[in-house]
Amino acid sequence: MTTKLDQINTASPTYFQPQINNITEEKLQNIESKIDQLLPKKLPEIEEILNEELKAIRQKITNLYKQEALSLLAQTQTTLSRQIKVIDRESNQLQRVNLLTVETEDEIKQAFKRVFDSIAGSTKAWEAIKYWRKPGKKLTWENLEKSAKAKKGDQNNIQGFSDGTYKKLKDIGDIPD
């Protein structure tokens, strides 16, 4: 690829550079708009869109100076990285555990493991969930926060349920209205 780019670089006249820059910008905008449309689509459609865009990028690179091609690839990579983060956030949101209906500690442990690669705090999180789901209590983020900040001896204190565990629970859990 580098050899091909070097050959194109030496053979290309410089007066085409403004046109090439405009085309490059249009392609990037096209890629960004296609990626923005990815989330609601089915997997085969996503792959097809990405493959077509990658094919277009490869074709474009063959007509660019080496430095322009590298710049285009860097910009494309940055754009894709941003979109991957958006997809990860959406995926995590969809995988959140409903704390009002979760039935076992194991479900909480699995969610902790998925998001944090560790189950540290999951047992105390489960204890807090069970406590606030008891009759006469109400499971809310505000009440869980009370338990996380409660001092020893406070009726809402759950030994070992800390602010850090509360924040982790917010990352993996959902309490629908």
LINUR-V501346 format. One line per field, one symbol per residue. ss: DSSP state (H for helix, E for strand, C for the rest). phi: phi as a letter, one per 40 degrees, with the letter a starting at -180 (. if undefined). psi: psi as a letter, one per 20 degrees, with the letter a starting at -180 (. if undefined). A space follows every 50 residues. Layout:
ss->???
phi->???
psi->???
This chain:
ss->CHHHHHHHHHHCCHHHHHHHHHHHHHHHHHHHHHHHCCCCCCHHHHHHHH HHHHHHHHHHHCCCCHHHHHHHHHHHHHHHHHHHHHHHHHHHHHCCEECC CCCCHHHHHHHHHHHHCCCCCHHHHHHHHHHHCCCCCCCCHHHHHHHHHC CCCCCCCCCCCCHHHHHHHHHHEECCC
phi->.cccccccdcccccccddcccccdccccccccccccccdcccddcccccc ccccccccccccbbcdcccccccccccccccccccccccccccccccccc bdbbcccccccdcccbfabdgcccccccccdcccdgbbcbcccccdcccc cdgccccbdgcbcccdcccccbbbbcc
psi->gggghgggghipqiiighgggggggggghggghghhiggirqghhggggg ggghghggghhijqqghgghgghgggggghgghgggggggghghjqpoih iphqhhhggggggghikqjpihghgggggggiiqpirporhghhhghhiq rphqhjpopiorhghghghhhirpnq.
